[in-house]
Amino acid sequence: MMHKNISNNLEIALDKLNNLDFDFLIIGGLICNAVLANHARRTSDIDLICNTDFHKLEELLKKEFDVVRFLYFPLTNEATEESFSCFVRINNEIIHIEGRRFDIFNKFKRSVYQIGQCTFNGVSVELQIAEKIIALFSIRVPLYKHLVDLYSFSKLNDKSFNKNDIKKYLKMLLSYKNNVKKKLYLPLIDLQPHIEVNKEFEGSLLLPLQAQYNHNKEYIIEEINKWLPQFIE
């Protein structure tokens, strides 16, 4: 299913990334856009994961892009992966490219997606769903966008994903992230089969409108809670 909901400059950025000599997978908003079609939120940046040294990656990006700024972020109380944030200029527009480094990157299956005329390698739908689930329990006040995206994924036909693969990725990611938290002496992530209806989120409550829903937060949580337990053991 294709959905043209990104700018031409974002497509150019994706094409330029494909020309770089490093292995990466797109994750996040662009995967949601490619899979969820009209029920995806608008996206204006590129999220990726890799296992490449960020100093090398900065050099690669500067060869292909007009890099305005490149920032590196180490592990923090909330982030279980090293990350970078890169701002590039394309046709006088600033495009944001951000990424995270996973030591277990090679264990992730890849899928090919297309948006408009642009083809790219991304994480599987199952890994994307697992990431969204974990994001809701990783910090006390998660981003509201993760809840909205997960609601859209929950409405997909069951044949659109493999339930066992989602369970596998949940275990893999939870083990990886909690091992990092142990080293930092931080509270571990505790997955639950339900989300508290009064849970707080960060972000605009109008986000569902971008995904063509007119639902309030409580309704979305209740619907996800009907779907979520099948993945949480």
C-alpha positions in Angstrom: 0.0 0.0 0.0 1.5 3.3 -1.0 0.7 6.7 0.5 2.2 10.0 -0.8 2.3 12.1 2.3 5.8 13.3 2.3 7.5 16.3 0.6 9.7 16.1 -2.5 12.7 17.2 -0.5 12.2 14.3 1.9 12.1 11.9 -1.0 15.4 13.5 -2.2 16.9 13.0 1.2 15.9 9.3 1.2 17.5 8.8 -2.2 20.7 10.5 -1.1 20.8 8.2 2.0 20.4 5.2 -0.3 23.6 6.3 -2.0 25.7 6.2 1.1 28.0 3.3 1.9 26.6 2.2 5.2 23.9 -0.3 6.2 20.8 1.2 7.8 17.1 0.6 8.1 14.4 3.3 8.1 12.1 3.2 11.2 9.4 5.4 12.6 7.1 7.8 10.7 8.1 6.8 7.2 7.3 3.1 8.0 4.0 4.2 9.5 3.3 6.3 6.4 4.1 3.4 4.0 2.0 0.8 5.9 -0.9 2.7 7.4 -1.7 4.8 4.4 -4.4 7.4 5.2 -4.3 6.5 8.9 -0.7 7.6 9.2 0.3 10.9 10.8 2.2 13.4 8.8 5.9 13.0 8.9 8.6 15.5 8.0 11.8 13.8 9.1 13.7 10.6 8.6 14.4 8.1 11.4 16.9 5.3 11.0 18.7 2.6 12.9 22.2 1.2 12.2 25.3 -0.2 13.9 27.7 2.3 12.4 30.2 4.5 14.3 28.7 8.0 14.3 32.0 9.7 13.6 32.2 7.7 10.3 28.5 8.4 9.7 29.0 12.1 10.1 31.8 12.0 7.5 29.5 10.1 5.1 26.6 12.4 5.5 28.8 15.5 4.8 30.0 13.9 1.5 26.4 13.6 0.2 24.5 16.4 2.0 24.8 20.0 2.8 25.0 19.4 6.5 23.9 22.3 8.7 24.5 20.6 12.0 25.3 17.1 13.3 24.7 16.3 17.0 25.6 13.2 18.9 23.8 12.0 22.0 25.1 9.4 24.4 23.0 7.1 26.6 20.8 8.9 29.0 18.2 8.1 31.7 15.5 7.8 29.0 17.5 6.7 25.9 18.8 3.1 25.7 20.6 3.7 22.4 23.2 6.1 21.3 21.7 8.5 18.8 22.5 11.3 16.4 20.5 14.2 15.0 21.5 15.7 11.6 20.0 18.7 9.9 20.6 19.0 6.2 19.7 21.6 3.6 17.9 20.5 0.5 16.4 23.2 -1.9 16.5 25.8 0.9 14.5 23.5 3.2 16.0 22.0 6.4 15.4 18.3 6.6 16.0 16.4 9.9 17.6 13.0 9.8 18.0 11.2 13.2 19.1 7.8 14.1 20.0 5.3 16.8 22.7 2.6 17.0 21.8 -0.9 18.0 24.4 -3.6 18.7 21.8 -6.2 17.7 21.1 -4.4 14.4 22.0 -7.5 12.3 19.2 -9.5 14.1 16.5 -7.3 12.6 14.7 -8.4 9.4 14.3 -5.9 6.7 11.5 -5.0 4.4 11.3 -2.9 1.2 8.9 0.0 1.1 7.8 2.5 -1.5 6.4 6.0 -1.0 5.8 8.0 -4.1 8.7 7.2 -6.4 11.2 6.4 -3.6 12.1 2.9 -2.5 13.9 2.2 0.8 14.8 -0.5 3.2 13.1 -0.4 6.5 12.4 -2.5 9.6 9.7 -5.0 9.4 6.1 -4.1 10.5 6.5 -6.5 13.4 9.6 -4.7 14.7 7.9 -1.3 14.3 4.9 -2.5 16.3 7.2 -3.9 19.0 9.0 -0.6 19.2 5.8 1.3 19.6 4.5 -1.0 22.3 7.8 -0.6 24.3 7.8 3.1 23.8 4.6 3.4 25.8 6.2 1.8 28.8 9.8 3.0 28.6 9.2 6.4 30.3 6.6 7.8 32.7 5.2 10.2 30.2 5.6 8.8 26.6 4.9 10.7 23.4 1.3 10.7 22.4 2.3 9.9 18.8 3.2 6.4 19.8 -0.2 5.8 21.1 -1.9 7.1 18.0 0.4 5.0 15.7 -0.2 1.9 17.7 -3.9 2.4 17.5 -3.6 2.5 13.7 -1.5 -0.7 13.7 -4.1 -2.4 15.9 -6.7 -1.8 13.1 -4.6 -3.6 10.5 -5.8 -7.0 9.2 -4.3 -9.8 11.2 -2.7 -11.0 7.9 -0.6 -7.8 7.7 1.8 -9.0 10.4 3.1 -12.1 12.2 2.0 -12.2 15.8 4.9 -14.5 16.8 7.4 -12.2 15.3 6.0 -9.3 17.3 6.4 -11.4 20.5 10.0 -12.3 19.4 10.9 -8.7 18.9 9.3 -7.6 22.1 11.5 -10.1 24.0 14.6 -9.1 22.0 14.2 -5.4 22.5 13.1 -5.6 26.1 16.2 -7.7 26.9 18.5 -5.3 25.0 17.0 -2.1 26.5 16.9 -3.5 30.1 20.5 -4.7 29.9 21.5 -1.1 29.1 19.3 0.2 32.0 21.0 -2.3 34.4 24.4 -0.9 33.5 23.2 2.6 34.1 21.4 1.5 37.4 18.1 2.7 36.1 14.6 1.3 36.6 13.8 -1.5 34.2 11.1 -1.3 31.6 8.0 -3.3 32.7 5.7 -4.2 29.9 2.0 -4.5 30.8 -0.9 -6.1 28.9 -2.9 -2.8 29.3 -2.4 0.9 29.4 -3.9 2.9 32.3 -6.8 5.0 30.9 -5.7 8.1 32.8 -2.0 7.8 31.7 -0.4 11.0 30.7 1.2 11.6 27.3 3.3 14.4 25.8 2.2 15.9 22.6 -0.9 17.5 21.0 -4.2 15.8 21.5 -5.1 16.7 18.0 -2.6 14.1 16.5 -5.5 11.6 15.8 -6.9 14.1 13.3 -3.8 13.8 11.2 -4.5 10.0 11.0 -8.1 10.7 10.2 -9.5 9.7 13.5 -11.9 11.7 15.6 -11.3 9.8 18.8 -10.3 11.0 22.2 -7.3 9.6 24.2 -9.5 7.4 26.5 -11.2 5.7 23.5 -7.9 5.0 21.8 -6.5 3.5 25.0 -9.5 1.3 25.5 -9.3 -0.1 22.0 -5.6 -0.8 22.2 -6.2 -2.6 25.5 -8.4 -5.0 23.7 -5.6 -5.8 21.3 -2.5 -5.6 23.3 -2.7 -8.7 25.7 -2.1 -11.2 22.8 1.5 -10.0 22.6 2.3 -9.6 26.3 3.0 -12.9 28.2 
